[in-house]
């Protein structure tokens, strides 16, 4: 487990699949994601089986919050495209349970994942891609310390329109400096 103040990150389990299918078939949830087609349980089970064949440090982690005595699954996050020579990795996150949006859980999960990237995976640069239309996510990433690196103009076709995609990153030195300041 990777424990935070209000949440924890744990390994994905096959039993998580029904929630993932519900989330990834909700247009509000997928508005900020690459997903654009309906997702079946079989599709997600196939994805899960293939994911298990990838390096463990690139397996997504489930995001859970404690509600009373019970841990509630609200999303997932993880690294992909890790380049061990250049010491960089791409990060992604989704909070699928909309009742938990705008409560700071995404920001806390990203802080934990960035720390994990630098302290456990020994990365030097953590980066992400985010739709320019996803202001809630952009603000969350900025709170974590991500800076804007560039704009991929009309890089994605979503909901009948071309939208820009922003590239954001945080370097280990920036993260260490911010931690030293408290």
PyMOL CGO cylinders between C-alpha atoms (Angstrom):
from pymol import cmd
from pymol.cgo import CYLINDER

trace = [
    CYLINDER, 0.00, 0.00, 0.00, 0.99, 3.58, -0.55, 0.3, 1, 1, 1, 1, 1, 1,
    CYLINDER, 0.99, 3.58, -0.55, -0.72, 5.51, 2.22, 0.3, 1, 1, 1, 1, 1, 1,
    CYLINDER, -0.72, 5.51, 2.22, -1.64, 9.17, 2.18, 0.3, 1, 1, 1, 1, 1, 1,
    CYLINDER, -1.64, 9.17, 2.18, -3.46, 11.38, 4.65, 0.3, 1, 1, 1, 1, 1, 1,
    CYLINDER, -3.46, 11.38, 4.65, -6.96, 10.77, 3.24, 0.3, 1, 1, 1, 1, 1, 1,
    CYLINDER, -6.96, 10.77, 3.24, -6.51, 7.87, 0.85, 0.3, 1, 1, 1, 1, 1, 1,
    CYLINDER, -6.51, 7.87, 0.85, -4.43, 4.87, -0.07, 0.3, 1, 1, 1, 1, 1, 1,
    CYLINDER, -4.43, 4.87, -0.07, -3.16, 3.39, -3.31, 0.3, 1, 1, 1, 1, 1, 1,
    CYLINDER, -3.16, 3.39, -3.31, -3.28, -0.38, -3.67, 0.3, 1, 1, 1, 1, 1, 1,
    CYLINDER, -3.28, -0.38, -3.67, -2.79, -2.96, -6.38, 0.3, 1, 1, 1, 1, 1, 1,
    CYLINDER, -2.79, -2.96, -6.38, -5.67, -3.46, -8.81, 0.3, 1, 1, 1, 1, 1, 1,
    CYLINDER, -5.67, -3.46, -8.81, -7.75, -6.57, -8.32, 0.3, 1, 1, 1, 1, 1, 1,
    CYLINDER, -7.75, -6.57, -8.32, -9.90, -8.43, -10.82, 0.3, 1, 1, 1, 1, 1, 1,
    CYLINDER, -9.90, -8.43, -10.82, -12.85, -7.62, -8.54, 0.3, 1, 1, 1, 1, 1, 1,
    CYLINDER, -12.85, -7.62, -8.54, -12.35, -3.91, -9.44, 0.3, 1, 1, 1, 1, 1, 1,
    CYLINDER, -12.35, -3.91, -9.44, -13.34, -4.54, -13.06, 0.3, 1, 1, 1, 1, 1, 1,
    CYLINDER, -13.34, -4.54, -13.06, -17.12, -3.95, -12.71, 0.3, 1, 1, 1, 1, 1, 1,
    CYLINDER, -17.12, -3.95, -12.71, -16.48, -0.45, -11.32, 0.3, 1, 1, 1, 1, 1, 1,
    CYLINDER, -16.48, -0.45, -11.32, -13.98, 0.33, -14.09, 0.3, 1, 1, 1, 1, 1, 1,
    CYLINDER, -13.98, 0.33, -14.09, -16.54, -0.73, -16.71, 0.3, 1, 1, 1, 1, 1, 1,
    CYLINDER, -16.54, -0.73, -16.71, -19.17, 1.54, -15.14, 0.3, 1, 1, 1, 1, 1, 1,
    CYLINDER, -19.17, 1.54, -15.14, -16.75, 4.49, -15.00, 0.3, 1, 1, 1, 1, 1, 1,
    CYLINDER, -16.75, 4.49, -15.00, -15.42, 4.05, -18.53, 0.3, 1, 1, 1, 1, 1, 1,
    CYLINDER, -15.42, 4.05, -18.53, -18.95, 3.94, -19.93, 0.3, 1, 1, 1, 1, 1, 1,
    CYLINDER, -18.95, 3.94, -19.93, -19.90, 7.23, -18.26, 0.3, 1, 1, 1, 1, 1, 1,
    CYLINDER, -19.90, 7.23, -18.26, -19.45, 10.17, -20.70, 0.3, 1, 1, 1, 1, 1, 1,
    CYLINDER, -19.45, 10.17, -20.70, -18.76, 12.60, -17.84, 0.3, 1, 1, 1, 1, 1, 1,
    CYLINDER, -18.76, 12.60, -17.84, -15.91, 10.43, -16.57, 0.3, 1, 1, 1, 1, 1, 1,
    CYLINDER, -15.91, 10.43, -16.57, -14.42, 9.74, -20.00, 0.3, 1, 1, 1, 1, 1, 1,
    CYLINDER, -14.42, 9.74, -20.00, -14.64, 13.36, -21.14, 0.3, 1, 1, 1, 1, 1, 1,
    CYLINDER, -14.64, 13.36, -21.14, -11.04, 13.88, -20.02, 0.3, 1, 1, 1, 1, 1, 1,
    CYLINDER, -11.04, 13.88, -20.02, -9.77, 10.45, -21.11, 0.3, 1, 1, 1, 1, 1, 1,
    CYLINDER, -9.77, 10.45, -21.11, -8.65, 8.87, -24.38, 0.3, 1, 1, 1, 1, 1, 1,
    CYLINDER, -8.65, 8.87, -24.38, -11.55, 6.40, -24.13, 0.3, 1, 1, 1, 1, 1, 1,
    CYLINDER, -11.55, 6.40, -24.13, -14.21, 7.06, -26.75, 0.3, 1, 1, 1, 1, 1, 1,
    CYLINDER, -14.21, 7.06, -26.75, -15.93, 3.73, -27.39, 0.3, 1, 1, 1, 1, 1, 1,
    CYLINDER, -15.93, 3.73, -27.39, -18.29, 1.76, -25.14, 0.3, 1, 1, 1, 1, 1, 1,
    CYLINDER, -18.29, 1.76, -25.14, -16.41, -0.74, -22.97, 0.3, 1, 1, 1, 1, 1, 1,
    CYLINDER, -16.41, -0.74, -22.97, -17.60, -4.25, -22.21, 0.3, 1, 1, 1, 1, 1, 1,
    CYLINDER, -17.60, -4.25, -22.21, -16.69, -6.34, -19.20, 0.3, 1, 1, 1, 1, 1, 1,
    CYLINDER, -16.69, -6.34, -19.20, -14.93, -8.74, -21.59, 0.3, 1, 1, 1, 1, 1, 1,
    CYLINDER, -14.93, -8.74, -21.59, -12.84, -5.85, -22.97, 0.3, 1, 1, 1, 1, 1, 1,
    CYLINDER, -12.84, -5.85, -22.97, -11.80, -4.81, -19.48, 0.3, 1, 1, 1, 1, 1, 1,
    CYLINDER, -11.80, -4.81, -19.48, -11.04, -8.39, -18.43, 0.3, 1, 1, 1, 1, 1, 1,
    CYLINDER, -11.04, -8.39, -18.43, -8.85, -8.77, -21.53, 0.3, 1, 1, 1, 1, 1, 1,
    CYLINDER, -8.85, -8.77, -21.53, -7.10, -5.47, -20.68, 0.3, 1, 1, 1, 1, 1, 1,
    CYLINDER, -7.10, -5.47, -20.68, -6.56, -6.68, -17.10, 0.3, 1, 1, 1, 1, 1, 1,
    CYLINDER, -6.56, -6.68, -17.10, -4.98, -9.95, -18.27, 0.3, 1, 1, 1, 1, 1, 1,
    CYLINDER, -4.98, -9.95, -18.27, -2.65, -8.08, -20.64, 0.3, 1, 1, 1, 1, 1, 1,
    CYLINDER, -2.65, -8.08, -20.64, -1.78, -5.54, -17.93, 0.3, 1, 1, 1, 1, 1, 1,
    CYLINDER, -1.78, -5.54, -17.93, -0.58, -8.36, -15.69, 0.3, 1, 1, 1, 1, 1, 1,
    CYLINDER, -0.58, -8.36, -15.69, 2.06, -9.21, -18.34, 0.3, 1, 1, 1, 1, 1, 1,
    CYLINDER, 2.06, -9.21, -18.34, 3.61, -5.73, -18.16, 0.3, 1, 1, 1, 1, 1, 1,
    CYLINDER, 3.61, -5.73, -18.16, 6.33, -4.70, -15.68, 0.3, 1, 1, 1, 1, 1, 1,
    CYLINDER, 6.33, -4.70, -15.68, 4.85, -4.42, -12.16, 0.3, 1, 1, 1, 1, 1, 1,
    CYLINDER, 4.85, -4.42, -12.16, 5.97, -0.79, -11.77, 0.3, 1, 1, 1, 1, 1, 1,
    CYLINDER, 5.97, -0.79, -11.77, 3.66, 0.08, -14.66, 0.3, 1, 1, 1, 1, 1, 1,
    CYLINDER, 3.66, 0.08, -14.66, 0.57, -1.62, -13.22, 0.3, 1, 1, 1, 1, 1, 1,
    CYLINDER, 0.57, -1.62, -13.22, -2.08, 0.96, -12.34, 0.3, 1, 1, 1, 1, 1, 1,
    CYLINDER, -2.08, 0.96, -12.34, -2.99, 1.39, -8.69, 0.3, 1, 1, 1, 1, 1, 1,
    CYLINDER, -2.99, 1.39, -8.69, -6.48, 1.66, -7.24, 0.3, 1, 1, 1, 1, 1, 1,
    CYLINDER, -6.48, 1.66, -7.24, -7.33, 4.80, -5.27, 0.3, 1, 1, 1, 1, 1, 1,
    CYLINDER, -7.33, 4.80, -5.27, -9.35, 4.16, -2.12, 0.3, 1, 1, 1, 1, 1, 1,
    CYLINDER, -9.35, 4.16, -2.12, -10.74, 6.43, 0.58, 0.3, 1, 1, 1, 1, 1, 1,
    CYLINDER, -10.74, 6.43, 0.58, -11.84, 5.36, 4.05, 0.3, 1, 1, 1, 1, 1, 1,
    CYLINDER, -11.84, 5.36, 4.05, -15.56, 5.78, 4.67, 0.3, 1, 1, 1, 1, 1, 1,
    CYLINDER, -15.56, 5.78, 4.67, -16.25, 4.81, 8.27, 0.3, 1, 1, 1, 1, 1, 1,
    CYLINDER, -16.25, 4.81, 8.27, -14.73, 1.33, 8.59, 0.3, 1, 1, 1, 1, 1, 1,
    CYLINDER, -14.73, 1.33, 8.59, -14.74, 0.54, 4.87, 0.3, 1, 1, 1, 1, 1, 1,
    CYLINDER, -14.74, 0.54, 4.87, -12.32, 1.41, 2.06, 0.3, 1, 1, 1, 1, 1, 1,
    CYLINDER, -12.32, 1.41, 2.06, -14.16, 2.72, -1.03, 0.3, 1, 1, 1, 1, 1, 1,
    CYLINDER, -14.16, 2.72, -1.03, -12.64, 2.47, -4.51, 0.3, 1, 1, 1, 1, 1, 1,
    CYLINDER, -12.64, 2.47, -4.51, -12.93, 5.87, -6.24, 0.3, 1, 1, 1, 1, 1, 1,
    CYLINDER, -12.93, 5.87, -6.24, -10.38, 5.76, -9.07, 0.3, 1, 1, 1, 1, 1, 1,
    CYLINDER, -10.38, 5.76, -9.07, -7.03, 4.59, -10.33, 0.3, 1, 1, 1, 1, 1, 1,
    CYLINDER, -7.03, 4.59, -10.33, -3.69, 5.99, -11.36, 0.3, 1, 1, 1, 1, 1, 1,
    CYLINDER, -3.69, 5.99, -11.36, -0.40, 4.75, -12.68, 0.3, 1, 1, 1, 1, 1, 1,
    CYLINDER, -0.40, 4.75, -12.68, 2.73, 5.08, -14.75, 0.3, 1, 1, 1, 1, 1, 1,
    CYLINDER, 2.73, 5.08, -14.75, 3.20, 4.03, -18.33, 0.3, 1, 1, 1, 1, 1, 1,
    CYLINDER, 3.20, 4.03, -18.33, 5.90, 4.49, -20.96, 0.3, 1, 1, 1, 1, 1, 1,
    CYLINDER, 5.90, 4.49, -20.96, 8.66, 4.45, -18.35, 0.3, 1, 1, 1, 1, 1, 1,
    CYLINDER, 8.66, 4.45, -18.35, 12.06, 5.05, -19.94, 0.3, 1, 1, 1, 1, 1, 1,
    CYLINDER, 12.06, 5.05, -19.94, 14.67, 3.67, -17.54, 0.3, 1, 1, 1, 1, 1, 1,
    CYLINDER, 14.67, 3.67, -17.54, 17.64, 5.13, -19.43, 0.3, 1, 1, 1, 1, 1, 1,
    CYLINDER, 17.64, 5.13, -19.43, 16.29, 8.69, -19.41, 0.3, 1, 1, 1, 1, 1, 1,
    CYLINDER, 16.29, 8.69, -19.41, 14.59, 8.15, -16.02, 0.3, 1, 1, 1, 1, 1, 1,
    CYLINDER, 14.59, 8.15, -16.02, 11.17, 9.46, -17.06, 0.3, 1, 1, 1, 1, 1, 1,
    CYLINDER, 11.17, 9.46, -17.06, 7.63, 8.20, -16.95, 0.3, 1, 1, 1, 1, 1, 1,
    CYLINDER, 7.63, 8.20, -16.95, 4.17, 9.26, -18.04, 0.3, 1, 1, 1, 1, 1, 1,
    CYLINDER, 4.17, 9.26, -18.04, 1.50, 9.39, -15.35, 0.3, 1, 1, 1, 1, 1, 1,
    CYLINDER, 1.50, 9.39, -15.35, -2.27, 9.18, -15.60, 0.3, 1, 1, 1, 1, 1, 1,
    CYLINDER, -2.27, 9.18, -15.60, -5.21, 9.29, -13.24, 0.3, 1, 1, 1, 1, 1, 1,
    CYLINDER, -5.21, 9.29, -13.24, -8.98, 8.98, -13.20, 0.3, 1, 1, 1, 1, 1, 1,
    CYLINDER, -8.98, 8.98, -13.20, -11.41, 9.59, -10.36, 0.3, 1, 1, 1, 1, 1, 1,
    CYLINDER, -11.41, 9.59, -10.36, -14.33, 7.52, -11.58, 0.3, 1, 1, 1, 1, 1, 1,
    CYLINDER, -14.33, 7.52, -11.58, -16.69, 8.01, -8.66, 0.3, 1, 1, 1, 1, 1, 1,
    CYLINDER, -16.69, 8.01, -8.66, -18.17, 11.44, -9.38, 0.3, 1, 1, 1, 1, 1, 1,
    CYLINDER, -18.17, 11.44, -9.38, -19.35, 11.88, -5.77, 0.3, 1, 1, 1, 1, 1, 1,
    CYLINDER, -19.35, 11.88, -5.77, -15.63, 12.24, -4.91, 0.3, 1, 1, 1, 1, 1, 1,
    CYLINDER, -15.63, 12.24, -4.91, -14.81, 14.91, -7.51, 0.3, 1, 1, 1, 1, 1, 1,
    CYLINDER, -14.81, 14.91, -7.51, -13.62, 18.33, -6.31, 0.3, 1, 1, 1, 1, 1, 1,
    CYLINDER, -13.62, 18.33, -6.31, -12.64, 17.05, -2.87, 0.3, 1, 1, 1, 1, 1, 1,
    CYLINDER, -12.64, 17.05, -2.87, -8.85, 17.02, -3.35, 0.3, 1, 1, 1, 1, 1, 1,
    CYLINDER, -8.85, 17.02, -3.35, -8.49, 13.25, -3.75, 0.3, 1, 1, 1, 1, 1, 1,
    CYLINDER, -8.49, 13.25, -3.75, -7.03, 13.49, -7.26, 0.3, 1, 1, 1, 1, 1, 1,
    CYLINDER, -7.03, 13.49, -7.26, -4.45, 16.01, -6.08, 0.3, 1, 1, 1, 1, 1, 1,
    CYLINDER, -4.45, 16.01, -6.08, -3.46, 13.86, -3.11, 0.3, 1, 1, 1, 1, 1, 1,
    CYLINDER, -3.46, 13.86, -3.11, -3.23, 10.73, -5.27, 0.3, 1, 1, 1, 1, 1, 1,
    CYLINDER, -3.23, 10.73, -5.27, -1.01, 12.57, -7.76, 0.3, 1, 1, 1, 1, 1, 1,
    CYLINDER, -1.01, 12.57, -7.76, 1.25, 13.80, -4.94, 0.3, 1, 1, 1, 1, 1, 1,
    CYLINDER, 1.25, 13.80, -4.94, 1.64, 10.22, -3.73, 0.3, 1, 1, 1, 1, 1, 1,
    CYLINDER, 1.64, 10.22, -3.73, 2.34, 8.97, -7.25, 0.3, 1, 1, 1, 1, 1, 1,
    CYLINDER, 2.34, 8.97, -7.25, 4.92, 11.68, -7.92, 0.3, 1, 1, 1, 1, 1, 1,
    CYLINDER, 4.92, 11.68, -7.92, 6.68, 10.81, -4.63, 0.3, 1, 1, 1, 1, 1, 1,
    CYLINDER, 6.68, 10.81, -4.63, 6.52, 7.13, -5.63, 0.3, 1, 1, 1, 1, 1, 1,
    CYLINDER, 6.52, 7.13, -5.63, 8.01, 8.00, -9.03, 0.3, 1, 1, 1, 1, 1, 1,
    CYLINDER, 8.01, 8.00, -9.03, 10.94, 9.87, -7.55, 0.3, 1, 1, 1, 1, 1, 1,
    CYLINDER, 10.94, 9.87, -7.55, 11.60, 7.92, -4.34, 0.3, 1, 1, 1, 1, 1, 1,
    CYLINDER, 11.60, 7.92, -4.34, 10.74, 4.36, -5.42, 0.3, 1, 1, 1, 1, 1, 1,
    CYLINDER, 10.74, 4.36, -5.42, 11.12, 4.24, -9.21, 0.3, 1, 1, 1, 1, 1, 1,
    CYLINDER, 11.12, 4.24, -9.21, 14.08, 6.66, -9.24, 0.3, 1, 1, 1, 1, 1, 1,
    CYLINDER, 14.08, 6.66, -9.24, 12.61, 8.80, -12.03, 0.3, 1, 1, 1, 1, 1, 1,
    CYLINDER, 12.61, 8.80, -12.03, 13.97, 12.24, -12.83, 0.3, 1, 1, 1, 1, 1, 1,
    CYLINDER, 13.97, 12.24, -12.83, 10.98, 13.55, -14.82, 0.3, 1, 1, 1, 1, 1, 1,
    CYLINDER, 10.98, 13.55, -14.82, 7.30, 12.75, -14.49, 0.3, 1, 1, 1, 1, 1, 1,
    CYLINDER, 7.30, 12.75, -14.49, 5.08, 14.01, -17.31, 0.3, 1, 1, 1, 1, 1, 1,
    CYLINDER, 5.08, 14.01, -17.31, 1.49, 13.86, -18.46, 0.3, 1, 1, 1, 1, 1, 1,
    CYLINDER, 1.49, 13.86, -18.46, -0.83, 14.88, -21.25, 0.3, 1, 1, 1, 1, 1, 1,
    CYLINDER, -0.83, 14.88, -21.25, -4.07, 16.68, -20.44, 0.3, 1, 1, 1, 1, 1, 1,
    CYLINDER, -4.07, 16.68, -20.44, -6.80, 18.14, -22.62, 0.3, 1, 1, 1, 1, 1, 1,
    CYLINDER, -6.80, 18.14, -22.62, -6.70, 21.94, -22.63, 0.3, 1, 1, 1, 1, 1, 1,
    CYLINDER, -6.70, 21.94, -22.63, -10.46, 21.83, -21.92, 0.3, 1, 1, 1, 1, 1, 1,
    CYLINDER, -10.46, 21.83, -21.92, -9.95, 19.93, -18.63, 0.3, 1, 1, 1, 1, 1, 1,
    CYLINDER, -9.95, 19.93, -18.63, -9.41, 22.89, -16.30, 0.3, 1, 1, 1, 1, 1, 1,
    CYLINDER, -9.41, 22.89, -16.30, -10.15, 20.93, -13.14, 0.3, 1, 1, 1, 1, 1, 1,
    CYLINDER, -10.15, 20.93, -13.14, -7.33, 18.48, -13.90, 0.3, 1, 1, 1, 1, 1, 1,
    CYLINDER, -7.33, 18.48, -13.90, -4.92, 21.24, -14.97, 0.3, 1, 1, 1, 1, 1, 1,
    CYLINDER, -4.92, 21.24, -14.97, -5.43, 23.09, -11.68, 0.3, 1, 1, 1, 1, 1, 1,
    CYLINDER, -5.43, 23.09, -11.68, -4.89, 19.88, -9.73, 0.3, 1, 1, 1, 1, 1, 1,
    CYLINDER, -4.89, 19.88, -9.73, -1.63, 19.15, -11.56, 0.3, 1, 1, 1, 1, 1, 1,
    CYLINDER, -1.63, 19.15, -11.56, -0.41, 22.70, -10.97, 0.3, 1, 1, 1, 1, 1, 1,
    CYLINDER, -0.41, 22.70, -10.97, -1.06, 22.27, -7.21, 0.3, 1, 1, 1, 1, 1, 1,
    CYLINDER, -1.06, 22.27, -7.21, 1.16, 19.18, -7.27, 0.3, 1, 1, 1, 1, 1, 1,
    CYLINDER, 1.16, 19.18, -7.27, 3.94, 21.20, -8.95, 0.3, 1, 1, 1, 1, 1, 1,
    CYLINDER, 3.94, 21.20, -8.95, 3.58, 20.26, -12.61, 0.3, 1, 1, 1, 1, 1, 1,
    CYLINDER, 3.58, 20.26, -12.61, 4.60, 23.00, -15.04, 0.3, 1, 1, 1, 1, 1, 1,
    CYLINDER, 4.60, 23.00, -15.04, 3.41, 23.60, -18.59, 0.3, 1, 1, 1, 1, 1, 1,
    CYLINDER, 3.41, 23.60, -18.59, 5.90, 22.41, -21.19, 0.3, 1, 1, 1, 1, 1, 1,
    CYLINDER, 5.90, 22.41, -21.19, 3.96, 22.76, -24.38, 0.3, 1, 1, 1, 1, 1, 1,
    CYLINDER, 3.96, 22.76, -24.38, 0.75, 22.60, -26.34, 0.3, 1, 1, 1, 1, 1, 1,
    CYLINDER, 0.75, 22.60, -26.34, -0.05, 20.05, -29.02, 0.3, 1, 1, 1, 1, 1, 1,
    CYLINDER, -0.05, 20.05, -29.02, -2.46, 22.01, -31.17, 0.3, 1, 1, 1, 1, 1, 1,
    CYLINDER, -2.46, 22.01, -31.17, -5.66, 20.22, -32.22, 0.3, 1, 1, 1, 1, 1, 1,
    CYLINDER, -5.66, 20.22, -32.22, -4.03, 16.95, -31.21, 0.3, 1, 1, 1, 1, 1, 1,
    CYLINDER, -4.03, 16.95, -31.21, -7.21, 15.15, -30.15, 0.3, 1, 1, 1, 1, 1, 1,
    CYLINDER, -7.21, 15.15, -30.15, -10.61, 14.74, -31.73, 0.3, 1, 1, 1, 1, 1, 1,
    CYLINDER, -10.61, 14.74, -31.73, -13.20, 14.51, -28.99, 0.3, 1, 1, 1, 1, 1, 1,
    CYLINDER, -13.20, 14.51, -28.99, -16.96, 15.07, -29.02, 0.3, 1, 1, 1, 1, 1, 1,
    CYLINDER, -16.96, 15.07, -29.02, -16.98, 16.38, -32.57, 0.3, 1, 1, 1, 1, 1, 1,
    CYLINDER, -16.98, 16.38, -32.57, -14.18, 18.93, -32.16, 0.3, 1, 1, 1, 1, 1, 1,
    CYLINDER, -14.18, 18.93, -32.16, -10.41, 19.10, -32.30, 0.3, 1, 1, 1, 1, 1, 1,
    CYLINDER, -10.41, 19.10, -32.30, -8.87, 20.11, -28.99, 0.3, 1, 1, 1, 1, 1, 1,
    CYLINDER, -8.87, 20.11, -28.99, -5.40, 21.02, -27.85, 0.3, 1, 1, 1, 1, 1, 1,
    CYLINDER, -5.40, 21.02, -27.85, -3.46, 18.73, -25.55, 0.3, 1, 1, 1, 1, 1, 1,
    CYLINDER, -3.46, 18.73, -25.55, -1.12, 20.20, -22.96, 0.3, 1, 1, 1, 1, 1, 1,
    CYLINDER, -1.12, 20.20, -22.96, 2.14, 18.58, -21.91, 0.3, 1, 1, 1, 1, 1, 1,
    CYLINDER, 2.14, 18.58, -21.91, 2.99, 19.12, -18.25, 0.3, 1, 1, 1, 1, 1, 1,
    CYLINDER, 2.99, 19.12, -18.25, 5.84, 17.78, -16.14, 0.3, 1, 1, 1, 1, 1, 1,
    CYLINDER, 5.84, 17.78, -16.14, 7.63, 17.95, -12.83, 0.3, 1, 1, 1, 1, 1, 1,
    CYLINDER, 7.63, 17.95, -12.83, 11.36, 17.34, -12.37, 0.3, 1, 1, 1, 1, 1, 1,
    CYLINDER, 11.36, 17.34, -12.37, 12.89, 15.65, -9.37, 0.3, 1, 1, 1, 1, 1, 1,
    CYLINDER, 12.89, 15.65, -9.37, 14.85, 18.84, -8.56, 0.3, 1, 1, 1, 1, 1, 1,
    CYLINDER, 14.85, 18.84, -8.56, 11.64, 20.91, -8.56, 0.3, 1, 1, 1, 1, 1, 1,
    CYLINDER, 11.64, 20.91, -8.56, 9.90, 18.37, -6.35, 0.3, 1, 1, 1, 1, 1, 1,
    CYLINDER, 9.90, 18.37, -6.35, 12.84, 18.23, -3.92, 0.3, 1, 1, 1, 1, 1, 1,
    CYLINDER, 12.84, 18.23, -3.92, 13.02, 22.03, -3.76, 0.3, 1, 1, 1, 1, 1, 1,
    CYLINDER, 13.02, 22.03, -3.76, 9.29, 22.32, -3.00, 0.3, 1, 1, 1, 1, 1, 1,
    CYLINDER, 9.29, 22.32, -3.00, 9.58, 19.64, -0.28, 0.3, 1, 1, 1, 1, 1, 1,
    CYLINDER, 9.58, 19.64, -0.28, 12.52, 21.43, 1.32, 0.3, 1, 1, 1, 1, 1, 1,
    CYLINDER, 12.52, 21.43, 1.32, 10.45, 24.63, 1.55, 0.3, 1, 1, 1, 1, 1, 1,
    CYLINDER, 10.45, 24.63, 1.55, 7.73, 22.70, 3.33, 0.3, 1, 1, 1, 1, 1, 1,
]
cmd.load_cgo(trace, "trace")
